[in-house]
Amino acid sequence: MNSKPKIDQEDFEWTAAELKAAKKFADLPKSLQTKLASRKSRGTQVLPTKISTTIRLSSEVIDSFKATGAGWQTRIDLALKEWLKEHELAS
């Protein structure tokens, strides 16, 4: 596997200069600390409607959906639901 990995905008390494310039959480205004702290976890779903699983899809499919921005996994779910409405699964 000699190919270079793709750079994902959401998964990158900070440079030493970026780390040095970054502010510590404690140095942020209290109002911003409160807002950021409240976003840490979603908590449990009242009515879980989705099941976490692992599925292998072609890079073409993943790249196409990721290119549409945030919510791409939900759009894959919707596309599969539409497909199920129009097709009968073979046993």
C-alpha positions, 0 to 999 in steps of 0.5 A: 500500500504505497499510495498517500492517504487522503487528507480529510478536512475533519482529520488533520494533524496540527503543526507545531506553530498551530499548537503553540498559537492555540488557546487553552480551554481555561483561557476562553471566555466563561460563556464560550466554555459553557457553550462548548462544554454543553456540546460534548455529548448528545446523551442517550436517545429517547427512542433509538431509531438507528443501529450502529454497524460496520459496512464496507462500501466502495470509495466511490460511494463514500466519496460521493456522499461525503462530498455533499457535506455534513449528514452524509451518513443520514443521506446514505440511510435515506438512499437505502430506504428509497431503494428498499421501497422500489426493490424486493430483496432476494433471499 
